[in-house]
Amino acid sequence: MIQAFLYNADGHDQEVELDQQCLVGLDERSLLWVDVDGRDHDEVEHLARLFALDRGSVRELLNPQEAPYLDNYGEYFQFDVIGLSRGENGNGDRALTKWLPVHLDFLVGPRWIITVHDGELPFLQAFRDQGKGETVIGALSPPALAASLLDWHLSAYFEAVSELEEFLDRLDEAMLAHTARRSLLGGVVGMRRKVSQLRHFLNQQRPVFYGLSRPDFAQIFEADAAAHYQSLERRFERAVDAVDHARDLVNGSFELFTTRTAEATNDLVRRLTFVTVMLGVIGAVAGVFGMNFETPYTQTGTIGFWVVIGALGAFIGIAAGLARRRGWI
């Protein structure tokens, strides 16, 4: 599906039908953004004819590479990043959002910009929805608009990290409030996997964000756009740092889990030790009275038996109370 948005700093921002007429009236105060959801062959060929795209661009759009790229075609430049789209978890738990990678291609020309993706990217719609009235986006250069969209693109990664941190906080609270359970370990492992995926996606895009701020690419930007891409590189590094921090939090949660497991094991060992001691005392007393020596007390019959049983019960009760007070059991 193709959507075309014409931004005019001196007129009205509007969605238009994409045709040759859209390109004729473009000037320094107007900007055309074409957003393509899907990689339909006919739609891509339509774009190639309207914007005189190189056949290499067409191949990239129809068959996106696994790794992001950055190419300069002279009249325009083209690159690819990995956006994040929300998937369905099936259990409705927002904290366990399934983030799906979506390849997003940018083509940036003299007064136009094209974005092509094969899945829903919420931040693109959010960018369009922020304009509640007439805007001056048309006065931006296409590289500046691309930098703005890339900034929104990175915001999705910050949002993903924020959700992971919220879930880890709840996981830590559950570990502190209750005994460490096997299901909690599954949550830690799941978060570790998600953080690794986010880090992998970001690392794949590193050549693109660094490449856009290189001197050879800066020559094709206006001065303000070049500054935007330098700032964007720093924001990219902050996104990487945020993901690394999330990984440290996951490691901290795992250490908390192992600590709580060790505490539970120590508690169990203390209880078993206490029970063993009590049984040993009982066995010792029973052994003493089972010796083959005649004493006056062993001739007391039933009365003596219940006295011994009562004494053992009182001893165990006092010992249990003392152990409970000291936290042994």
Contacts in CASP RR format, 6 or more apart in sequence:
PFRMAT RR
TARGET T0000
AUTHOR 0000-0000-0000
METHOD contacts of the structure
MODEL  1
MIQAFLYNADGHDQEVELDQQCLVGLDERSLLWVDVDGRDHDEVEHLARL
FALDRGSVRELLNPQEAPYLDNYGEYFQFDVIGLSRGENGNGDRALTKWL
PVHLDFLVGPRWIITVHDGELPFLQAFRDQGKGETVIGALSPPALAASLL
DWHLSAYFEAVSELEEFLDRLDEAMLAHTARRSLLGGVVGMRRKVSQLRH
FLNQQRPVFYGLSRPDFAQIFEADAAAHYQSLERRFERAVDAVDHARDLV
NGSFELFTTRTAEATNDLVRRLTFVTVMLGVIGAVAGVFGMNFETPYTQT
GTIGFWVVIGALGAFIGIAAGLARRRGWI
1 36 0 8 1.000
1 37 0 8 1.000
1 38 0 8 1.000
1 43 0 8 1.000
2 18 0 8 1.000
2 34 0 8 1.000
2 35 0 8 1.000
2 36 0 8 1.000
2 43 0 8 1.000
2 46 0 8 1.000
2 47 0 8 1.000
3 15 0 8 1.000
3 34 0 8 1.000
3 35 0 8 1.000
3 36 0 8 1.000
3 37 0 8 1.000
4 15 0 8 1.000
4 16 0 8 1.000
4 17 0 8 1.000
4 18 0 8 1.000
4 22 0 8 1.000
4 32 0 8 1.000
4 33 0 8 1.000
4 34 0 8 1.000
4 35 0 8 1.000
5 13 0 8 1.000
5 14 0 8 1.000
5 15 0 8 1.000
5 16 0 8 1.000
5 32 0 8 1.000
5 33 0 8 1.000
5 34 0 8 1.000
5 35 0 8 1.000
5 128 0 8 1.000
6 13 0 8 1.000
6 14 0 8 1.000
6 15 0 8 1.000
6 16 0 8 1.000
6 22 0 8 1.000
6 30 0 8 1.000
6 31 0 8 1.000
6 32 0 8 1.000
7 13 0 8 1.000
7 30 0 8 1.000
7 31 0 8 1.000
7 32 0 8 1.000
7 33 0 8 1.000
7 135 0 8 1.000
7 137 0 8 1.000
7 138 0 8 1.000
7 140 0 8 1.000
8 29 0 8 1.000
8 30 0 8 1.000
8 138 0 8 1.000
9 29 0 8 1.000
9 30 0 8 1.000
9 135 0 8 1.000
9 136 0 8 1.000
9 137 0 8 1.000
9 138 0 8 1.000
9 139 0 8 1.000
10 29 0 8 1.000
10 30 0 8 1.000
11 134 0 8 1.000
12 134 0 8 1.000
13 131 0 8 1.000
13 133 0 8 1.000
13 134 0 8 1.000
13 135 0 8 1.000
13 137 0 8 1.000
13 138 0 8 1.000
16 22 0 8 1.000
18 34 0 8 1.000
18 46 0 8 1.000
18 50 0 8 1.000
19 50 0 8 1.000
20 50 0 8 1.000
22 32 0 8 1.000
23 32 0 8 1.000
23 50 0 8 1.000
23 51 0 8 1.000
23 112 0 8 1.000
26 32 0 8 1.000
26 110 0 8 1.000
26 111 0 8 1.000
26 112 0 8 1.000
27 111 0 8 1.000
28 111 0 8 1.000
28 139 0 8 1.000
29 138 0 8 1.000
29 139 0 8 1.000
30 111 0 8 1.000
30 138 0 8 1.000
31 111 0 8 1.000
31 112 0 8 1.000
31 113 0 8 1.000
31 137 0 8 1.000
31 138 0 8 1.000
31 139 0 8 1.000
31 140 0 8 1.000
31 142 0 8 1.000
31 145 0 8 1.000
32 111 0 8 1.000
32 112 0 8 1.000
32 113 0 8 1.000
33 112 0 8 1.000
33 113 0 8 1.000
33 114 0 8 1.000
33 115 0 8 1.000
33 145 0 8 1.000
34 47 0 8 1.000
34 112 0 8 1.000
34 113 0 8 1.000
34 114 0 8 1.000
34 115 0 8 1.000
35 114 0 8 1.000
35 115 0 8 1.000
35 124 0 8 1.000
36 43 0 8 1.000
36 44 0 8 1.000
36 47 0 8 1.000
36 114 0 8 1.000
36 115 0 8 1.000
36 116 0 8 1.000
36 117 0 8 1.000
37 117 0 8 1.000
37 118 0 8 1.000
37 119 0 8 1.000
37 120 0 8 1.000
38 116 0 8 1.000
38 117 0 8 1.000
38 118 0 8 1.000
38 119 0 8 1.000
39 61 0 8 1.000
39 62 0 8 1.000
39 64 0 8 1.000
39 116 0 8 1.000
39 118 0 8 1.000
41 62 0 8 1.000
44 58 0 8 1.000
44 61 0 8 1.000
44 62 0 8 1.000
44 116 0 8 1.000
45 58 0 8 1.000
47 53 0 8 1.000
47 61 0 8 1.000
47 114 0 8 1.000
48 55 0 8 1.000
48 57 0 8 1.000
48 58 0 8 1.000
51 76 0 8 1.000
51 107 0 8 1.000
51 109 0 8 1.000
51 112 0 8 1.000
51 114 0 8 1.000
52 75 0 8 1.000
53 76 0 8 1.000
53 107 0 8 1.000
54 73 0 8 1.000
57 71 0 8 1.000
57 73 0 8 1.000
57 78 0 8 1.000
57 107 0 8 1.000
60 69 0 8 1.000
60 71 0 8 1.000
60 78 0 8 1.000
60 80 0 8 1.000
60 105 0 8 1.000
61 105 0 8 1.000
61 116 0 8 1.000
64 80 0 8 1.000
64 103 0 8 1.000
64 105 0 8 1.000
64 118 0 8 1.000
65 80 0 8 1.000
67 204 0 8 1.000
68 79 0 8 1.000
68 80 0 8 1.000
68 81 0 8 1.000
68 82 0 8 1.000
68 103 0 8 1.000
68 204 0 8 1.000
68 205 0 8 1.000
68 207 0 8 1.000
68 208 0 8 1.000
69 78 0 8 1.000
69 79 0 8 1.000
69 80 0 8 1.000
69 207 0 8 1.000
69 208 0 8 1.000
70 77 0 8 1.000
70 78 0 8 1.000
70 79 0 8 1.000
70 80 0 8 1.000
70 207 0 8 1.000
70 208 0 8 1.000
70 211 0 8 1.000
70 212 0 8 1.000
70 217 0 8 1.000
71 77 0 8 1.000
71 78 0 8 1.000
71 79 0 8 1.000
72 216 0 8 1.000
72 217 0 8 1.000
72 220 0 8 1.000
74 220 0 8 1.000
75 109 0 8 1.000
75 110 0 8 1.000
76 107 0 8 1.000
76 108 0 8 1.000
76 109 0 8 1.000
76 110 0 8 1.000
77 107 0 8 1.000
77 108 0 8 1.000
77 109 0 8 1.000
77 217 0 8 1.000
77 220 0 8 1.000
78 105 0 8 1.000
78 106 0 8 1.000
78 107 0 8 1.000
78 108 0 8 1.000
79 105 0 8 1.000
79 106 0 8 1.000
79 208 0 8 1.000
79 212 0 8 1.000
80 103 0 8 1.000
80 104 0 8 1.000
80 105 0 8 1.000
80 106 0 8 1.000
80 208 0 8 1.000
81 103 0 8 1.000
81 104 0 8 1.000
81 106 0 8 1.000
81 150 0 8 1.000
81 153 0 8 1.000
81 205 0 8 1.000
81 208 0 8 1.000
82 101 0 8 1.000
82 102 0 8 1.000
82 103 0 8 1.000
82 104 0 8 1.000
82 201 0 8 1.000
82 204 0 8 1.000
82 205 0 8 1.000
83 101 0 8 1.000
83 102 0 8 1.000
83 103 0 8 1.000
83 104 0 8 1.000
83 117 0 8 1.000
83 121 0 8 1.000
83 153 0 8 1.000
83 156 0 8 1.000
83 201 0 8 1.000
84 99 0 8 1.000
84 100 0 8 1.000
84 101 0 8 1.000
84 102 0 8 1.000
84 121 0 8 1.000
84 156 0 8 1.000
84 157 0 8 1.000
84 160 0 8 1.000
84 201 0 8 1.000
85 99 0 8 1.000
85 100 0 8 1.000
85 101 0 8 1.000
85 102 0 8 1.000
85 119 0 8 1.000
85 120 0 8 1.000
85 121 0 8 1.000
85 122 0 8 1.000
86 97 0 8 1.000
86 98 0 8 1.000
86 99 0 8 1.000
86 100 0 8 1.000
86 122 0 8 1.000
87 97 0 8 1.000
87 98 0 8 1.000
87 99 0 8 1.000
87 100 0 8 1.000
88 98 0 8 1.000
89 96 0 8 1.000
89 97 0 8 1.000
89 98 0 8 1.000
94 163 0 8 1.000
95 163 0 8 1.000
95 166 0 8 1.000
95 167 0 8 1.000
95 170 0 8 1.000
96 167 0 8 1.000
97 160 0 8 1.000
97 163 0 8 1.000
99 160 0 8 1.000
99 194 0 8 1.000
99 197 0 8 1.000
99 198 0 8 1.000
101 197 0 8 1.000
101 201 0 8 1.000
102 117 0 8 1.000
102 118 0 8 1.000
102 119 0 8 1.000
102 120 0 8 1.000
102 121 0 8 1.000
103 117 0 8 1.000
103 118 0 8 1.000
104 115 0 8 1.000
104 116 0 8 1.000
104 117 0 8 1.000
104 121 0 8 1.000
104 153 0 8 1.000
105 114 0 8 1.000
105 115 0 8 1.000
105 116 0 8 1.000
105 117 0 8 1.000
106 113 0 8 1.000
106 114 0 8 1.000
106 115 0 8 1.000
106 146 0 8 1.000
106 149 0 8 1.000
107 113 0 8 1.000
107 114 0 8 1.000
107 115 0 8 1.000
107 116 0 8 1.000
108 142 0 8 1.000
108 143 0 8 1.000
108 146 0 8 1.000
109 142 0 8 1.000
110 142 0 8 1.000
111 142 0 8 1.000
112 142 0 8 1.000
113 142 0 8 1.000
113 145 0 8 1.000
113 146 0 8 1.000
115 124 0 8 1.000
115 149 0 8 1.000
117 124 0 8 1.000
121 153 0 8 1.000
121 156 0 8 1.000
122 156 0 8 1.000
123 149 0 8 1.000
123 152 0 8 1.000
123 153 0 8 1.000
123 155 0 8 1.000
123 156 0 8 1.000
124 149 0 8 1.000
124 152 0 8 1.000
126 152 0 8 1.000
127 148 0 8 1.000
127 149 0 8 1.000
127 152 0 8 1.000
137 145 0 8 1.000
140 148 0 8 1.000
141 221 0 8 1.000
141 222 0 8 1.000
141 224 0 8 1.000
141 225 0 8 1.000
143 220 0 8 1.000
143 221 0 8 1.000
143 222 0 8 1.000
143 225 0 8 1.000
143 228 0 8 1.000
143 229 0 8 1.000
144 222 0 8 1.000
144 224 0 8 1.000
144 225 0 8 1.000
144 228 0 8 1.000
147 225 0 8 1.000
147 228 0 8 1.000
147 229 0 8 1.000
147 232 0 8 1.000
148 228 0 8 1.000
150 209 0 8 1.000
150 232 0 8 1.000
151 232 0 8 1.000
151 235 0 8 1.000
154 232 0 8 1.000
154 235 0 8 1.000
154 236 0 8 1.000
154 239 0 8 1.000
157 198 0 8 1.000
157 201 0 8 1.000
157 202 0 8 1.000
157 239 0 8 1.000
157 242 0 8 1.000
157 243 0 8 1.000
158 239 0 8 1.000
158 242 0 8 1.000
160 194 0 8 1.000
160 198 0 8 1.000
161 198 0 8 1.000
161 239 0 8 1.000
161 242 0 8 1.000
161 243 0 8 1.000
161 245 0 8 1.000
161 246 0 8 1.000
164 191 0 8 1.000
164 194 0 8 1.000
164 195 0 8 1.000
164 198 0 8 1.000
164 246 0 8 1.000
164 249 0 8 1.000
165 246 0 8 1.000
165 249 0 8 1.000
167 191 0 8 1.000
168 191 0 8 1.000
168 246 0 8 1.000
168 249 0 8 1.000
168 250 0 8 1.000
168 253 0 8 1.000
171 184 0 8 1.000
171 187 0 8 1.000
171 188 0 8 1.000
171 191 0 8 1.000
171 253 0 8 1.000
172 253 0 8 1.000
172 256 0 8 1.000
174 184 0 8 1.000
175 184 0 8 1.000
175 253 0 8 1.000
175 256 0 8 1.000
175 257 0 8 1.000
175 260 0 8 1.000
176 256 0 8 1.000
176 260 0 8 1.000
179 260 0 8 1.000
179 264 0 8 1.000
180 257 0 8 1.000
180 260 0 8 1.000
180 261 0 8 1.000
180 264 0 8 1.000
184 257 0 8 1.000
185 257 0 8 1.000
188 250 0 8 1.000
188 253 0 8 1.000
188 254 0 8 1.000
188 257 0 8 1.000
191 250 0 8 1.000
191 253 0 8 1.000
192 247 0 8 1.000
192 250 0 8 1.000
192 254 0 8 1.000
195 243 0 8 1.000
195 246 0 8 1.000
195 247 0 8 1.000
195 250 0 8 1.000
196 247 0 8 1.000
198 243 0 8 1.000
198 246 0 8 1.000
199 240 0 8 1.000
199 243 0 8 1.000
199 244 0 8 1.000
199 247 0 8 1.000
202 236 0 8 1.000
202 239 0 8 1.000
202 240 0 8 1.000
202 243 0 8 1.000
203 240 0 8 1.000
205 236 0 8 1.000
206 236 0 8 1.000
209 232 0 8 1.000
209 233 0 8 1.000
209 236 0 8 1.000
210 233 0 8 1.000
211 217 0 8 1.000
212 229 0 8 1.000
212 232 0 8 1.000
212 233 0 8 1.000
213 226 0 8 1.000
213 229 0 8 1.000
213 230 0 8 1.000
213 232 0 8 1.000
213 233 0 8 1.000
217 229 0 8 1.000
218 226 0 8 1.000
218 229 0 8 1.000
221 229 0 8 1.000
270 327 0 8 1.000
270 328 0 8 1.000
270 329 0 8 1.000
271 328 0 8 1.000
271 329 0 8 1.000
273 328 0 8 1.000
274 319 0 8 1.000
274 320 0 8 1.000
274 323 0 8 1.000
274 328 0 8 1.000
274 329 0 8 1.000
277 319 0 8 1.000
278 316 0 8 1.000
278 319 0 8 1.000
278 320 0 8 1.000
281 312 0 8 1.000
281 315 0 8 1.000
281 316 0 8 1.000
282 312 0 8 1.000
282 316 0 8 1.000
285 308 0 8 1.000
285 312 0 8 1.000
289 298 0 8 1.000
289 308 0 8 1.000
297 304 0 8 1.000
300 307 0 8 1.000
320 329 0 8 1.000
323 329 0 8 1.000
END
